[in-house]
Amino acid sequence: MLKDNHQRTINYVRLAVTDRCNLRCTYCMPENMQFLERSSLLSYEEIVRLMQVLTDAGINKIRITGGEPFLRKDLMLLLEQLAPMAGISITTNGVLTAPFIPALKALGIHQINLSLDTLQADRFFRITRRDQFSAVQQTLETLLAHEMDIKINMVVMDGMNTDELIDFTELTRSHAVSVRFIEEMPFNGQGNRFSGINWNYLRILDTIRSQYTLEKITDAPNSTSMNYRIPEHKGSIGVIPAYSRTFCGTCNRIRITPTGGLKTCLYGDDVLNVKSLFREGSTDIELLEHLQAALQHRAKDGFEAAASNTHAQLESMSVIGG
């Protein structure tokens, strides 16, 4: 098993397969984003090899992220190779996802995190700078029709969508979905538009409690969200203190960026590049040794990692990997 220097077991990897996205959400990336060349990315062969090394070392959960993962050509062929290795889940913006849902279900991939920050078409355009609300709506309807395990991730932005907290909560009344409200983070790759922490997880919860009775659900080990049910609702809600970072002490995850960078914390620098190791001829055993060594210098939490981050401006979330 992989363990860090704080004796936390690592069994979860977030794998970004691309930095490209077909939306331009204001909190995530600049409009003039410069995307990577294909040769800069981990190849599918390298990804499969890396995931085999990691799953052999105890990783049992792989989340596919981006950018928007369905922009990577032949993604389904990669998923076919990864599905037997570990539990696979996918985070997507839903623009391209609907046609793939039956095939995902056939592979045993049931958990989909749908990034959706508004239920209003005009506001969707203002947030994403793209007119794709109907496509995302179709994906949500298709996911529901196929009875997938759906988590809707809403980034709560001051002055933008806070008036929709109740509307999103209402989705759980008749649908067995988990709606998760996420504190906004400053990973927009441009150093502006971050509204700060005016809407932290406590304020989000207080707003929802003003309209509903919340019953605490026992959170899964290593959960990043605090979860609640509402009497007579089919679904549940959760809040993710992504900026407050209250969950860091039990963190069980690492991140692999599209270029093969290893991040042991969302708020920290890359600590290793597996693509370089592969292309320099490292064996699987040598790769594992490098991974284990990197974990022995892991920050205890996101605040410590941020303090040592050498970037003057935090990166775009699409580069970090969701």
N, C-alpha and C positions, 0 to 999 in steps of 0.2 A: 504494500500500500504506500502511496505517496503521502508524506507528512511534511508540514512546514516546521519552522523553528519555534512555533508556538504550540506544537503537538496537535494541530488541526489536520484531520484526514482530508485529503483532496480526492473527491470522487466525481467531479462535475467539471466539464469543459464547455465553454462557449466558443464556438468555432465560426469565425466570420469568413465566408467564402468569397466575398467581393466587397469593395468599398462603394460600388456604383449604386445609385438609387434613382428611381423614376419620380420621386417627390423631392421637394426642397423645403422641408419643414424648418421654420425659422429658428427653432431651438436646437436643431441638429447640424445643419450645414449651410454654408454660404451659397448663394445662387451661382457664383462663378467657380464652383468646386473643380479642382484639377484632379481628375481621376488617374489611377495608376495604369501603367501599361500591363498587358496580360502577362508578359514575361516576369514582371515583378511579383506576381501572385504565386502562392503555393499551387503547384499543379495538382490535379486530382490524384495522381499516383503518390505524390508526396503527402497529401492529406490522408489517404488511406493508410499509408505506412505509419504516419504519426499517430493516427487514431488507434492502430493496432498496438503500437508501443504503449500508449496511454491506457487502453483498456486492459492490456496484460498486466499493467501496474495498478489496477483497481478502479480506474475510471469506469463508471457504469451509467453515466448520463451525459449525452451530447446534445447541446442546443445549437442548431444551425441559425446563424444570424448573418447580417450584412453590415452596411448597405442593405439592399433588398435581395435576399438570396435567390429569388426566382429570376433575377436578371443574369445569373451565371448560367451559361449555356450547358445543356445536358445535366442539370442539377439532379434530375431523377436517377440518372445512371450512377451518380455518386451516392445517393441515398440508398440505392439497392445494395451497394457494397457496405455501407455503414450500418444498415438496419440490423444485421445479425450480431453486431459487436456489442451494442449497448442500447439503452432506451433513447430514442431520438425524439426531439421536439423541435419546433420551428417557430421563429419569430418573423413575421411578415407584415408588410403594410397592406396586403390584400389586393393590390391593383392587378396583379397577374395570377393570383393564386387559385381562383375558382376552378379552372379546368383540371387542375392537378389533384383535387381533393379525393376523388374516387381511387386514384392510383396510390396516394399517400395512405389511405385507409387500408388498401390491399397489402401494403408493406408493413402494416402494424404501427404506422405513425399516426397517432390519434390526437396528440396534444399540440394545439396551435395557439400561439400568442398573437393576437391581432392588434396591431398598433392603430388606434383610432381615437382622436382627440376631440372630436365634435360629432354631433348628430345632425348638423346643419350644413347643407351643401355650400352655401355662400361662405360660411365661416371656414369650412374645409379648404376652400380655395385660398382664403387669406392665410391660413396656417401653413399649408403645403405648397402654395404658389403653383398648383396644378389642378386642373378640372377633372378629377378622377373619383369623385365621391360615389357615383353610381356603380363603378367597378368594385369598390370596397364594399358597398352595400350588398352587391350580388355575392361576393365572397362570404360575407357574414351569413346571408340566407342559405347558401350552399353548405356551409359548415354546420348550421343548425339542422338542415335537412338530413345530413349524414351522421348526425348525433356524435360529432367530434367533441373532444374535451377542449373547450374554448375558454381562453382567458383574454379579455379585452383590456389592453393597457392604455390608459388615458393619462397623458402628462398634463398636470394641472398648472396653468399659466395665469398669473395675475393679470387681470384686465382683458383676458382673451376668452377663456372658457369656464371660469369658475361658476357662472350661472347655470351650467349644465350638470353639476354634480348630482342633482336630484334626478334629472332626466336619465343619466347613465345608471343610477341606482335602480330606477324603475325597470330597466331591462331585465333585472334579476327576478322580477315578480313572476313573469310567465315563461322565462327561459332559464334552463339549467346552465348558466354561464357564470364565470367569475369575473367581475369587473374590478380592476385594480387601479387605484388612483396613485400616481407616481409624482413625488416632488420633482419639480424642475431642477435640472443640473446645468452647469455652465459649459457643457461640451458641444458648443455650436461651431467651433472652428473659426470664429470671427471676433470673439471677445466682446460682443455686445448682444443686445436683445435679451439678456438674462435678467429675469424679473426678481431675482433674489429669493429669499425664503419667506416672503410675506404669507404664502400658503404652504405652511409646513403640515406634516401629517396630523398634528393635533387639531389644527384649524379645519382641515378637511373632515376629520371625524366629527368635530363639533357641528359642522354644517349639516352633515348627514343625520346626526342624532337629533337635530332640531325637527326632523320630519319622520324619523323612523326609530323603532326600538332595535338596538343592536345587541346581539347575543354573541359573545366571544366564542370562536372556534379554536380548538387546540391546534396550534401551528405545527406544521411538520418540522422535523429536525432540520436545521440550517436554512429555514425559510427566510426569505428577504421581506416577506409581507406579513402584516398583522391582519388576521382574517376574521370576518364576522358573518353571521347569518341574520336575516330579518324574518320574523315569524310570518308564515304563509307564502314566502317567496321561494321559488324553485332554485334560484341561484344564490350566490354569495358575493360579498364585496371584500376587498382588501386594500390596505394602504401600504405603500412602499416608501420608507424614509430614505430615499436615494441620496439626498443632500445632507440630511441629518446624520445618516450613517449609523443608526442604532444597532444594526445587525452584524457589524463587522466582526465581532468577537467569535462568531460561529461560522465564518466564511469557509466554504468547502470548495471554492471554484477557482479556476484559472481561465484566462482568455487567450485565444490565439487570433492574432490579427490577420487580415488577408495576405500580408507579406510574410507571414511566419513569425511575427514578433510574439514573444510570450509576455503576457502581463499577469503578474500575481495579484494585482489590485487595479481596479478600474481607474483610480486616481493617480496611479504611478506610471513611471516610464516603462518601456520595454526592458526586460532584464536579460533577454536571450533572443537569438533569432534561429529558429529551427531550419528555416529554408537555407540559410548559409551553411549550417552544419551538414545538411543533406548534400548540398552541392560541393562541399569540400571533402566528401567521402566518409563522413562519420558512420560508424556502425550503429545498429539499434541499441546495443549495450552502451556505447559511448553517448548516444543521445539521451538515454535514460539517466546516465550519470550526470550530465549537464543539467537536466531538468531537476533532479534531486538536489543538486548543489544550489541552483537558483532559489529553490524553496527554503533554503536555510538562511536566506537574507530577506525574508518577507516582512513587510511592515505589519505592525500589529493591527492597524486599522487604516481607514481611508484618509484620516487626518494626517497621520504620520507619512503616508505615501504621498499625499499632496504637498506636504512641506518639503519633500526631497525631489519633487518633479522638476526637471530641468527646463521644461517648456515654459516660456514666458506667457504663452497663450495656450489654453487647453485645446486639445484637438477636436476635430469633428467626431461625433459619436459613430459615424459611418466608417471611420478609419479605425476606431478602437474596437468596434465589433458589437455594439449594442449592450 
